[in-house]
Amino acid sequence: MTNNIPAYIVVECRPSTEEDGYADIVIHNDTYIFESVEPAENLRAAMLIAIDIERTKPNHKHLTLHAESVSKLCRGMQGETIDSNKH
């Protein structure tokens, strides 16, 4: 953790329903709602959280994002174009 910001976050995603009326994310044309977001100090800790989700809730998905990836998403939402091919 640097400056109180975790190195990774693990997002647990449950299938969305008609009653939800929205989706937080679409994965392969399936819609999901963010059920929980957990910080992880390193990749190993993030992987253990993800394994626990897979084991206890097999119909849920998970996303593991590095802090820099979250930053890129936030900048993109603010209108900045992010192109990883340009250095």
N, C-alpha and C positions, 0 to 999 in steps of 0.2 A: 504494500500500500504506500503510495507516494502522495504527500500533502492531503492525507485523509481520503484519497481517491483509490478505490480498489483497482488492481491490475486487470481483473476480468469481472464480468457479471454473467450470471447464468439466469436465463429467462425460462420459466416453465410455462408452456402454452397448452391450454386445454381446447378441445374442439369447440367452436362457437355453435350456437343454436339459433333457430329462427327467432326465439324470444330475445336473444341478445340484440339482434338488429344491426350488428356491426362486426367487424373483425379488426384485431390489432395487426394481424399479419396473415398473408396467404402463402402457403407452402404447397407447391405442386397442385394448385387449384383447390386445396382444402383450406378452410378458414379456421383461425385460432384466436383465442383471447389470452392475453397475458395473465396468468394465474398468480405468479409470484416472480420477484426479481431478487436474486441473492448475490451479494458481493463475494469475490474470491481473491485471496491474496496472490495466487499464482495459478498456472495452468493445471497443475496436479490437483489442487483443491477444487478448481472448476470442474475437472473431469469426475471427481468423486461425487460432487453434487449432481452432475448429469447422470451418472450411473445410478444414483439413488432414485432419481426421477424415473428412469427407464425401468427400474426394478419394482417400484411401488405403484407407478401409474403408467402402465404400458400403452394406454391410448393417448397419453400426452406426448408432446414433442418438447424439445429444449433447444435453446440457442445459447451459444457461448460467445461472448463478444469481448474483445480486448478494449481497454479504455480508449485507445486511439480510434478504434472503429466507431465507438459511440460518439466520439467527438466529430468524426467525419459525417455521421448521420445528422447530428445536430446542425453542423455547418450547412449541409445540403438542405435541411429544412428551412434554413434562413436564406436560401437562394444562391448559395455558393455552389459552383460546379466543381465536383471532385473528380479528377481523372488520375488514377493511379499510374497510368503509363507516362505521365509527364512528371519529371523529377526536378 
